[in-house]
Every structure is written in structure tokens, then in C-alpha cells.
Amino acid sequence: MKVKILAFGISKDILGTSAINLELDQHATVGQLKAKLCAEHKEFQKLSSLMIAVNSEYASTDTILNENDEIALIPPVSGG
């Protein structure tokens, strides 16, 4: 299945673009998506945290993804 991924902050820098389409197995989970991103882009492993939103709502690692879901990668933020 194909999902659209929107990248923000450092995740955008890691991917080299603000949006990509990614092919996943049917019924893949957010955890499997994270694992695939880390395998394909080792820099993701260095992040202290990476939140993922699915269709504008924060998702847990066991959230099941569906065809054409819009996924946002929300990296850790800092500032004051």
C-alpha cells in the first residue's frame, strides 16, 4: 500500500524533501513505518524522539496504517 509522508524540521533535512510517498505492506503499523525509515535513513536512529501523526492525529506504534493515509513526521523540538 502507498502512504504519503510529510516531513518537518530535521526529518525534512534527513529525507531531503518535505514529502515522500512510501510503499508499505498492507496493515503495516506506525512502528513498522518507523523501523523502515530507520533502516533506509540511519540518521533517524539518532533522534531522541520522533512523533508520528496519522491523518492529523498523534499515533502510537501499534496504530495500523491504511492506503492513502497522510502521515506527518514530527521530530523533537527545542527552544526557549
Secondary structure, DSSP 4 states (H G I P E B T S, - for coil): -EEEEEE-HHHHHHHTSSEEEEE--TT-BHHHHHHHHHHH-GGGGG-S--EEEETTEE--TTPBP-TT-EEEEE------
